[in-house]
């Protein structure tokens, strides 16, 4: 969860003919599966797809990330460069200490990555739905860990098996003091 402070502003009220100051507002934002799902429901396309998002789509995602209740929509017009920088840093944060020693070398997954596919993975790996509110990168790491832990060991090729057998036979001959 990211908390940002949107700076207050001073405006002139033409009716009362006086300056009105609006204070700072604290917003709580959540980059999560739940937020992605809301966005995809509105825009009806994959949020995590390779297609570039318009400024309107990006700003809408920030609105949908907001967990703060009872805020005026004009608050988003008051965002500073620092607010956007904080949001960008938060979205791109790893959010986990887990790392993987090697990158996958196989063919790329041809599925379009949508919220429904991620929910399928939650079901497939018995991950509780409460995790839909985790930071998305942390959730992806958990899914990857589940996939690695559930994957079957790689079978040996014929050459590897033959080499292993030769080594085992040589070791046994040496241990038993025989010639074969």
Secondary structure by P-SEA (a helix, b strand, c coil): cbbbbbbbbccccccccbbbbbcbbbbbbbbcaaaaaaaaaaacccccccccccaaaaaaaaaaacccccccccccccccaaaaaaaaaaaaccccccccccccccccccccccaaaaaaaaaaaccccccccccaaaaaaaaaaaaaaacccccccaaaaaaaaaaaaaaaaaaacccc
